Amino acid sequence: MLMQCADAMIEREPVLSLQRTLDAQRYIINRWNECHNAPIDADAVRLFLCDEHRGTLTDEQRTFAKRCKAEVYAAYRRVAFRLLLMGEMLRTGLADSSEELFRRLTPQDQSA
C-alpha cells in the first residue's frame, strides 16, 4: 500500500514521472548494449516505455526492457518512500538532522 502511494506520487508529478521514464530508457539501452553485440533501438525503447504493446522490439528485447523498467520503477518507489519516511521522522523529532537520521537508519558494524 505504501509503495502504491509512492508510485502515485511519482505519477502525479510530471517532471518526476518524465525523469523516471528517461532514466528507465537510459538504463535499458545501456544494460542491453553491455550484454549484446547489436545495439537496441532507442526510439523503439521510447515507444515501448509509452506503450508496451507497440514498437519494433523483438520478444527478447521486450522481455529485457520490461524487466529493466520494473527495476528502475521499483528504485524510484523505494526512494520516494524513504524520502517520505525521513521527512516524517524529522517532523516528529525522531532525529534532529538528516545526518543524525542517516546514522540511525544505517546498519551498525557488528564486528567491533
N, C-alpha and C positions, 0 to 999 in steps of 0.2 A: 504494500500500500504506500509506504513512504517513497519507494523508488518510483512508483507511478506518479506521485506528486512531483518529484524531482523532474521526471520526464515531461510532465505537463508544463512545469515552469519553463523548461528549455524551449518547448514548442511554442509557448506564448510570447517569447521574446525573439522577434525576428532576427536581430543581429546574432544572438547566441545560436539560434537554430541554423542560420546560414554558416556560421563559423564551424559548427559541428559537422555540417554536410561537406564543407571544404576540407576539413581535417580528415573525414572519412574517405573522401576522394583521394587525397594525397597518400593516405595510409594504404589504401587498396592498390594504387598504382605502384608505390614504392615496394610494398611487400611482394607483389606479383613479379615485378622486374628483378627483384633479388633472387627469385627462385626459378625463373623461366628465361629461356633464350629470346623468345619473341615477346616484345612489349605489349602491354594491354592498351587498348584504345581509350584515351582519356575522355573523349566525347561519349563513347559507349558507357563508360563508368558513370559519367554525369547523368546520362539519361536513366541508367539503372537506379541511381540514387533517387531520382524523381519518381520513377515508376518501374518496379522490379519486373514487370511483365513485358516491358518494351525494350528495344535496343538490339544490338548485334553481338552481345557477348555469347560465347559458347556456353554449354552447360557447365563445363569445368570452371570457366571464368565466373559464371553467375553464382555457383556454389561458393567459390572462393570469396567473391565480393560480398556475398550475403554474410558469410562468417566474419569477415573483416569489419563490415559495417556494424554488426552486432557488438564486436569488441570495442569499437570507438564509442558507440552509443552507450554501452554499459559504463565505460570510463567516465563519460560526461555525467551520467546519472550519479555515479559514486562521488564525483567532485561536487555536484550540486548538493547532494545530501550532506557531505562533510562541511560545506560552507554554511548550510542551514544549522547544522549541529553546533558548529563553532560559534556562530552568531548567537544562538540561544544560550550556550554555556557562558559566553561573555556577558550577555544581557542579564543572566540570573546570578552572576557573581561566582560561578564555579571556577573562574580564573580571572586574574586582573589584567592580563595582556595576552596577545596572540602567542608570544614566546612562551609564556607560562603554560598556556593551553597545549601547545605543541609538546612541551616537556611532559605534561600529564598524559597525553594520548600516545606518546612514543613508548614502545616496549623498553623496559629497563634491561640492562645487561645482567644476566643471571650468573655469569661466571665469576663476578667479584665477590 
